């Protein structure tokens, strides 16, 4: 029984999936925070518009 418990505790399979899930949740939370704030959304839109204009000009 102790060997089964030790094996369960030392098993690392599936940890990567949990980490990727947490990372995706963090990215989604940041995206929602940026898009819900009008000032940040406007600033980000302006940056992308300048980049697009610069690429089109070259």
PyMOL Python script that loads the backbone (N, CA, C, O; Angstrom):
from pymol import cmd

cmd.read_pdbstr("""\
ATOM      1  N   UNK A   1       0.814  -1.187   0.000  1.00  0.00           N
ATOM      2  CA  UNK A   1       0.000   0.000   0.000  1.00  0.00           C
ATOM      3  C   UNK A   1       0.865   1.261   0.000  1.00  0.00           C
ATOM      4  O   UNK A   1       0.558   2.217  -0.712  1.00  0.00           O
ATOM      5  N   UNK A   2       1.932   1.275   0.782  1.00  0.00           N
ATOM      6  CA  UNK A   2       2.830   2.428   0.839  1.00  0.00           C
ATOM      7  C   UNK A   2       3.501   2.657  -0.508  1.00  0.00           C
ATOM      8  O   UNK A   2       3.704   3.800  -0.915  1.00  0.00           O
ATOM      9  N   UNK A   3       3.848   1.566  -1.206  1.00  0.00           N
ATOM     10  CA  UNK A   3       4.472   1.715  -2.519  1.00  0.00           C
ATOM     11  C   UNK A   3       3.506   2.382  -3.499  1.00  0.00           C
ATOM     12  O   UNK A   3       3.928   3.201  -4.315  1.00  0.00           O
ATOM     13  N   UNK A   4       2.238   2.049  -3.431  1.00  0.00           N
ATOM     14  CA  UNK A   4       1.248   2.649  -4.315  1.00  0.00           C
ATOM     15  C   UNK A   4       1.107   4.142  -4.019  1.00  0.00           C
ATOM     16  O   UNK A   4       0.971   4.943  -4.944  1.00  0.00           O
ATOM     17  N   UNK A   5       1.136   4.520  -2.757  1.00  0.00           N
ATOM     18  CA  UNK A   5       1.023   5.934  -2.387  1.00  0.00           C
ATOM     19  C   UNK A   5       2.257   6.697  -2.837  1.00  0.00           C
ATOM     20  O   UNK A   5       2.139   7.803  -3.364  1.00  0.00           O
ATOM     21  N   UNK A   6       3.447   6.120  -2.637  1.00  0.00           N
ATOM     22  CA  UNK A   6       4.678   6.768  -3.088  1.00  0.00           C
ATOM     23  C   UNK A   6       4.693   6.924  -4.597  1.00  0.00           C
ATOM     24  O   UNK A   6       5.111   7.957  -5.120  1.00  0.00           O
ATOM     25  N   UNK A   7       4.239   5.901  -5.289  1.00  0.00           N
ATOM     26  CA  UNK A   7       4.183   5.961  -6.752  1.00  0.00           C
ATOM     27  C   UNK A   7       3.230   7.061  -7.205  1.00  0.00           C
ATOM     28  O   UNK A   7       3.534   7.801  -8.140  1.00  0.00           O
ATOM     29  N   UNK A   8       2.087   7.171  -6.552  1.00  0.00           N
ATOM     30  CA  UNK A   8       1.110   8.206  -6.900  1.00  0.00           C
ATOM     31  C   UNK A   8       1.683   9.596  -6.654  1.00  0.00           C
ATOM     32  O   UNK A   8       1.504  10.489  -7.482  1.00  0.00           O
ATOM     33  N   UNK A   9       2.362   9.791  -5.542  1.00  0.00           N
ATOM     34  CA  UNK A   9       2.906  11.102  -5.205  1.00  0.00           C
ATOM     35  C   UNK A   9       4.069  11.497  -6.093  1.00  0.00           C
ATOM     36  O   UNK A   9       4.281  12.686  -6.334  1.00  0.00           O
ATOM     37  N   UNK A  10       4.831  10.523  -6.589  1.00  0.00           N
ATOM     38  CA  UNK A  10       5.988  10.843  -7.421  1.00  0.00           C
ATOM     39  C   UNK A  10       5.647  10.888  -8.904  1.00  0.00           C
ATOM     40  O   UNK A  10       6.491  11.269  -9.715  1.00  0.00           O
ATOM     41  N   UNK A  11       4.428  10.507  -9.276  1.00  0.00           N
ATOM     42  CA  UNK A  11       4.011  10.522 -10.673  1.00  0.00           C
ATOM     43  C   UNK A  11       3.856  11.964 -11.137  1.00  0.00           C
ATOM     44  O   UNK A  11       3.111  12.736 -10.534  1.00  0.00           O
ATOM     45  N   UNK A  12       4.559  12.331 -12.209  1.00  0.00           N
ATOM     46  CA  UNK A  12       4.533  13.702 -12.700  1.00  0.00           C
ATOM     47  C   UNK A  12       3.758  13.836 -14.002  1.00  0.00           C
ATOM     48  O   UNK A  12       3.755  14.918 -14.590  1.00  0.00           O
ATOM     49  N   UNK A  13       3.119  12.812 -14.464  1.00  0.00           N
ATOM     50  CA  UNK A  13       2.342  12.910 -15.692  1.00  0.00           C
ATOM     51  C   UNK A  13       1.134  13.798 -15.456  1.00  0.00           C
ATOM     52  O   UNK A  13       0.493  13.729 -14.407  1.00  0.00           O
ATOM     53  N   UNK A  14       0.831  14.628 -16.437  1.00  0.00           N
ATOM     54  CA  UNK A  14      -0.320  15.506 -16.339  1.00  0.00           C
ATOM     55  C   UNK A  14      -0.007  16.882 -15.774  1.00  0.00           C
ATOM     56  O   UNK A  14      -0.837  17.786 -15.877  1.00  0.00           O
ATOM     57  N   UNK A  15       1.143  17.063 -15.193  1.00  0.00           N
ATOM     58  CA  UNK A  15       1.482  18.368 -14.632  1.00  0.00           C
ATOM     59  C   UNK A  15       1.645  19.409 -15.724  1.00  0.00           C
ATOM     60  O   UNK A  15       1.269  20.565 -15.535  1.00  0.00           O
ATOM     61  N   UNK A  16       2.200  19.017 -16.864  1.00  0.00           N
ATOM     62  CA  UNK A  16       2.368  19.960 -17.955  1.00  0.00           C
ATOM     63  C   UNK A  16       1.017  20.479 -18.433  1.00  0.00           C
ATOM     64  O   UNK A  16       0.880  21.665 -18.734  1.00  0.00           O
ATOM     65  N   UNK A  17       0.030  19.612 -18.504  1.00  0.00           N
ATOM     66  CA  UNK A  17      -1.293  20.023 -18.948  1.00  0.00           C
ATOM     67  C   UNK A  17      -1.894  21.050 -17.998  1.00  0.00           C
ATOM     68  O   UNK A  17      -2.520  22.014 -18.439  1.00  0.00           O
ATOM     69  N   UNK A  18      -1.712  20.852 -16.728  1.00  0.00           N
ATOM     70  CA  UNK A  18      -2.212  21.816 -15.737  1.00  0.00           C
ATOM     71  C   UNK A  18      -1.500  23.154 -15.891  1.00  0.00           C
ATOM     72  O   UNK A  18      -2.133  24.207 -15.814  1.00  0.00           O
ATOM     73  N   UNK A  19      -0.189  23.120 -16.108  1.00  0.00           N
ATOM     74  CA  UNK A  19       0.573  24.353 -16.275  1.00  0.00           C
ATOM     75  C   UNK A  19       0.138  25.103 -17.522  1.00  0.00           C
ATOM     76  O   UNK A  19       0.003  26.327 -17.489  1.00  0.00           O
ATOM     77  N   UNK A  20      -0.084  24.393 -18.621  1.00  0.00           N
ATOM     78  CA  UNK A  20      -0.552  25.036 -19.844  1.00  0.00           C
ATOM     79  C   UNK A  20      -1.942  25.632 -19.636  1.00  0.00           C
ATOM     80  O   UNK A  20      -2.236  26.713 -20.146  1.00  0.00           O
ATOM     81  N   UNK A  21      -2.779  24.950 -18.906  1.00  0.00           N
ATOM     82  CA  UNK A  21      -4.105  25.475 -18.605  1.00  0.00           C
ATOM     83  C   UNK A  21      -4.041  26.751 -17.789  1.00  0.00           C
ATOM     84  O   UNK A  21      -4.772  27.703 -18.063  1.00  0.00           O
ATOM     85  N   UNK A  22      -3.174  26.779 -16.792  1.00  0.00           N
ATOM     86  CA  UNK A  22      -3.000  27.989 -15.985  1.00  0.00           C
ATOM     87  C   UNK A  22      -2.440  29.132 -16.815  1.00  0.00           C
ATOM     88  O   UNK A  22      -2.855  30.280 -16.651  1.00  0.00           O
ATOM     89  N   UNK A  23      -1.502  28.831 -17.707  1.00  0.00           N
ATOM     90  CA  UNK A  23      -0.939  29.852 -18.584  1.00  0.00           C
ATOM     91  C   UNK A  23      -2.008  30.411 -19.516  1.00  0.00           C
ATOM     92  O   UNK A  23      -2.077  31.623 -19.718  1.00  0.00           O
ATOM     93  N   UNK A  24      -2.838  29.548 -20.082  1.00  0.00           N
ATOM     94  CA  UNK A  24      -3.915  29.995 -20.964  1.00  0.00           C
ATOM     95  C   UNK A  24      -4.915  30.860 -20.191  1.00  0.00           C
ATOM     96  O   UNK A  24      -5.395  31.862 -20.720  1.00  0.00           O
ATOM     97  N   UNK A  25      -5.229  30.491 -18.968  1.00  0.00           N
ATOM     98  CA  UNK A  25      -6.144  31.291 -18.149  1.00  0.00           C
ATOM     99  C   UNK A  25      -5.548  32.665 -17.849  1.00  0.00           C
ATOM    100  O   UNK A  25      -6.265  33.666 -17.853  1.00  0.00           O
ATOM    101  N   UNK A  26      -4.254  32.717 -17.591  1.00  0.00           N
ATOM    102  CA  UNK A  26      -3.587  33.990 -17.328  1.00  0.00           C
ATOM    103  C   UNK A  26      -3.616  34.884 -18.560  1.00  0.00           C
ATOM    104  O   UNK A  26      -3.913  36.074 -18.457  1.00  0.00           O
ATOM    105  N   UNK A  27      -3.308  34.313 -19.733  1.00  0.00           N
ATOM    106  CA  UNK A  27      -3.330  35.085 -20.975  1.00  0.00           C
ATOM    107  C   UNK A  27      -4.741  35.608 -21.247  1.00  0.00           C
ATOM    108  O   UNK A  27      -4.914  36.758 -21.652  1.00  0.00           O
ATOM    109  N   UNK A  28      -5.740  34.768 -21.027  1.00  0.00           N
ATOM    110  CA  UNK A  28      -7.125  35.194 -21.239  1.00  0.00           C
ATOM    111  C   UNK A  28      -7.502  36.320 -20.278  1.00  0.00           C
ATOM    112  O   UNK A  28      -8.182  37.265 -20.678  1.00  0.00           O
ATOM    113  N   UNK A  29      -7.077  36.235 -19.033  1.00  0.00           N
ATOM    114  CA  UNK A  29      -7.385  37.278 -18.052  1.00  0.00           C
ATOM    115  C   UNK A  29      -6.729  38.602 -18.440  1.00  0.00           C
ATOM    116  O   UNK A  29      -7.341  39.660 -18.295  1.00  0.00           O
ATOM    117  N   UNK A  30      -5.503  38.552 -18.924  1.00  0.00           N
ATOM    118  CA  UNK A  30      -4.813  39.771 -19.358  1.00  0.00           C
ATOM    119  C   UNK A  30      -5.516  40.363 -20.578  1.00  0.00           C
ATOM    120  O   UNK A  30      -5.687  41.579 -20.670  1.00  0.00           O
ATOM    121  N   UNK A  31      -5.922  39.506 -21.514  1.00  0.00           N
ATOM    122  CA  UNK A  31      -6.625  39.984 -22.706  1.00  0.00           C
ATOM    123  C   UNK A  31      -7.938  40.661 -22.328  1.00  0.00           C
ATOM    124  O   UNK A  31      -8.273  41.710 -22.879  1.00  0.00           O
ATOM    125  N   UNK A  32      -8.673  40.081 -21.410  1.00  0.00           N
ATOM    126  CA  UNK A  32      -9.931  40.688 -20.966  1.00  0.00           C
ATOM    127  C   UNK A  32      -9.665  42.019 -20.269  1.00  0.00           C
ATOM    128  O   UNK A  32     -10.405  42.983 -20.466  1.00  0.00           O
ATOM    129  N   UNK A  33      -8.632  42.074 -19.472  1.00  0.00           N
ATOM    130  CA  UNK A  33      -8.306  43.324 -18.775  1.00  0.00           C
ATOM    131  C   UNK A  33      -7.936  44.421 -19.766  1.00  0.00           C
ATOM    132  O   UNK A  33      -8.333  45.573 -19.586  1.00  0.00           O
ATOM    133  N   UNK A  34      -7.191  44.085 -20.797  1.00  0.00           N
ATOM    134  CA  UNK A  34      -6.796  45.083 -21.795  1.00  0.00           C
ATOM    135  C   UNK A  34      -8.009  45.546 -22.598  1.00  0.00           C
ATOM    136  O   UNK A  34      -8.193  46.741 -22.829  1.00  0.00           O
ATOM    137  N   UNK A  35      -8.824  44.597 -23.016  1.00  0.00           N
ATOM    138  CA  UNK A  35      -9.959  44.952 -23.861  1.00  0.00           C
ATOM    139  C   UNK A  35     -11.063  45.678 -23.096  1.00  0.00           C
ATOM    140  O   UNK A  35     -11.833  46.428 -23.697  1.00  0.00           O
ATOM    141  N   UNK A  36     -11.153  45.472 -21.805  1.00  0.00           N
ATOM    142  CA  UNK A  36     -12.202  46.138 -21.031  1.00  0.00           C
ATOM    143  C   UNK A  36     -11.809  47.556 -20.630  1.00  0.00           C
ATOM    144  O   UNK A  36     -12.670  48.358 -20.271  1.00  0.00           O
ATOM    145  N   UNK A  37     -10.526  47.868 -20.687  1.00  0.00           N
ATOM    146  CA  UNK A  37     -10.060  49.209 -20.345  1.00  0.00           C
ATOM    147  C   UNK A  37      -9.977  50.034 -21.632  1.00  0.00           C
ATOM    148  O   UNK A  37      -9.171  49.724 -22.509  1.00  0.00           O
ATOM    149  N   UNK A  38     -10.791  51.066 -21.754  1.00  0.00           N
ATOM    150  CA  UNK A  38     -10.860  51.866 -22.972  1.00  0.00           C
ATOM    151  C   UNK A  38      -9.549  52.526 -23.347  1.00  0.00           C
ATOM    152  O   UNK A  38      -9.193  52.559 -24.525  1.00  0.00           O
ATOM    153  N   UNK A  39      -8.824  53.051 -22.374  1.00  0.00           N
ATOM    154  CA  UNK A  39      -7.561  53.727 -22.661  1.00  0.00           C
ATOM    155  C   UNK A  39      -6.515  52.782 -23.215  1.00  0.00           C
ATOM    156  O   UNK A  39      -5.811  53.112 -24.170  1.00  0.00           O
ATOM    157  N   UNK A  40      -6.414  51.622 -22.625  1.00  0.00           N
ATOM    158  CA  UNK A  40      -5.444  50.645 -23.124  1.00  0.00           C
ATOM    159  C   UNK A  40      -5.830  50.143 -24.503  1.00  0.00           C
ATOM    160  O   UNK A  40      -4.968  49.932 -25.356  1.00  0.00           O
ATOM    161  N   UNK A  41      -7.127  49.950 -24.724  1.00  0.00           N
ATOM    162  CA  UNK A  41      -7.595  49.469 -26.018  1.00  0.00           C
ATOM    163  C   UNK A  41      -7.268  50.491 -27.104  1.00  0.00           C
ATOM    164  O   UNK A  41      -6.825  50.125 -28.192  1.00  0.00           O
ATOM    165  N   UNK A  42      -7.486  51.764 -26.809  1.00  0.00           N
ATOM    166  CA  UNK A  42      -7.191  52.821 -27.776  1.00  0.00           C
ATOM    167  C   UNK A  42      -5.695  52.896 -28.062  1.00  0.00           C
ATOM    168  O   UNK A  42      -5.286  53.021 -29.216  1.00  0.00           O
ATOM    169  N   UNK A  43      -4.887  52.820 -27.023  1.00  0.00           N
ATOM    170  CA  UNK A  43      -3.439  52.868 -27.207  1.00  0.00           C
ATOM    171  C   UNK A  43      -2.947  51.683 -28.019  1.00  0.00           C
ATOM    172  O   UNK A  43      -2.098  51.836 -28.897  1.00  0.00           O
ATOM    173  N   UNK A  44      -3.470  50.523 -27.733  1.00  0.00           N
ATOM    174  CA  UNK A  44      -3.058  49.327 -28.467  1.00  0.00           C
ATOM    175  C   UNK A  44      -3.503  49.419 -29.930  1.00  0.00           C
ATOM    176  O   UNK A  44      -2.756  49.028 -30.828  1.00  0.00           O
ATOM    177  N   UNK A  45      -4.688  49.921 -30.171  1.00  0.00           N
ATOM    178  CA  UNK A  45      -5.171  50.094 -31.543  1.00  0.00           C
ATOM    179  C   UNK A  45      -4.297  51.086 -32.300  1.00  0.00           C
ATOM    180  O   UNK A  45      -3.991  50.873 -33.472  1.00  0.00           O
ATOM    181  N   UNK A  46      -3.899  52.160 -31.643  1.00  0.00           N
ATOM    182  CA  UNK A  46      -3.032  53.150 -32.280  1.00  0.00           C
ATOM    183  C   UNK A  46      -1.681  52.561 -32.641  1.00  0.00           C
ATOM    184  O   UNK A  46      -1.145  52.846 -33.712  1.00  0.00           O
ATOM    185  N   UNK A  47      -1.127  51.748 -31.765  1.00  0.00           N
ATOM    186  CA  UNK A  47       0.166  51.117 -32.043  1.00  0.00           C
ATOM    187  C   UNK A  47       0.052  50.207 -33.260  1.00  0.00           C
ATOM    188  O   UNK A  47       0.896  50.259 -34.154  1.00  0.00           O
ATOM    189  N   UNK A  48      -0.987  49.374 -33.301  1.00  0.00           N
ATOM    190  CA  UNK A  48      -1.153  48.474 -34.436  1.00  0.00           C
ATOM    191  C   UNK A  48      -1.401  49.250 -35.728  1.00  0.00           C
ATOM    192  O   UNK A  48      -0.906  48.856 -36.784  1.00  0.00           O
ATOM    193  N   UNK A  49      -2.157  50.342 -35.663  1.00  0.00           N
ATOM    194  CA  UNK A  49      -2.397  51.145 -36.862  1.00  0.00           C
ATOM    195  C   UNK A  49      -1.106  51.779 -37.378  1.00  0.00           C
ATOM    196  O   UNK A  49      -0.894  51.860 -38.587  1.00  0.00           O
ATOM    197  N   UNK A  50      -0.245  52.229 -36.464  1.00  0.00           N
ATOM    198  CA  UNK A  50       1.049  52.789 -36.892  1.00  0.00           C
ATOM    199  C   UNK A  50       1.932  51.726 -37.522  1.00  0.00           C
ATOM    200  O   UNK A  50       2.626  51.990 -38.504  1.00  0.00           O
ATOM    201  N   UNK A  51       1.907  50.512 -36.953  1.00  0.00           N
ATOM    202  CA  UNK A  51       2.712  49.424 -37.515  1.00  0.00           C
ATOM    203  C   UNK A  51       2.185  49.075 -38.912  1.00  0.00           C
ATOM    204  O   UNK A  51       2.974  48.875 -39.836  1.00  0.00           O
ATOM    205  N   UNK A  52       0.874  49.002 -39.070  1.00  0.00           N
ATOM    206  CA  UNK A  52       0.281  48.667 -40.373  1.00  0.00           C
ATOM    207  C   UNK A  52       0.622  49.748 -41.393  1.00  0.00           C
ATOM    208  O   UNK A  52       0.959  49.432 -42.534  1.00  0.00           O
ATOM    209  N   UNK A  53       0.541  51.016 -41.000  1.00  0.00           N
ATOM    210  CA  UNK A  53       0.869  52.103 -41.911  1.00  0.00           C
ATOM    211  C   UNK A  53       2.337  52.055 -42.299  1.00  0.00           C
ATOM    212  O   UNK A  53       2.684  52.301 -43.454  1.00  0.00           O
ATOM    213  N   UNK A  54       3.196  51.741 -41.346  1.00  0.00           N
ATOM    214  CA  UNK A  54       4.628  51.651 -41.617  1.00  0.00           C
ATOM    215  C   UNK A  54       4.943  50.498 -42.583  1.00  0.00           C
ATOM    216  O   UNK A  54       5.769  50.645 -43.483  1.00  0.00           O
ATOM    217  N   UNK A  55       4.290  49.374 -42.391  1.00  0.00           N
ATOM    218  CA  UNK A  55       4.516  48.217 -43.279  1.00  0.00           C
ATOM    219  C   UNK A  55       3.990  48.515 -44.674  1.00  0.00           C
ATOM    220  O   UNK A  55       4.629  48.168 -45.668  1.00  0.00           O
ATOM    221  N   UNK A  56       2.831  49.154 -44.754  1.00  0.00           N
ATOM    222  CA  UNK A  56       2.264  49.490 -46.062  1.00  0.00           C
ATOM    223  C   UNK A  56       3.099  50.530 -46.807  1.00  0.00           C
ATOM    224  O   UNK A  56       3.147  50.522 -48.037  1.00  0.00           O
ATOM    225  N   UNK A  57       3.752  51.419 -46.073  1.00  0.00           N
ATOM    226  CA  UNK A  57       4.566  52.465 -46.686  1.00  0.00           C
ATOM    227  C   UNK A  57       5.887  51.925 -47.228  1.00  0.00           C
ATOM    228  O   UNK A  57       6.472  52.518 -48.134  1.00  0.00           O
ATOM    229  N   UNK A  58       6.353  50.822 -46.690  1.00  0.00           N
ATOM    230  CA  UNK A  58       7.660  50.313 -47.141  1.00  0.00           C
ATOM    231  C   UNK A  58       7.553  49.330 -48.250  1.00  0.00           C
ATOM    232  O   UNK A  58       8.569  48.823 -48.726  1.00  0.00           O
TER     233      UNK A  58
END
""", "prot")
cmd.dss("prot")
cmd.show_as("cartoon", "prot")
cmd.util.cbc("prot")
cmd.orient("prot")
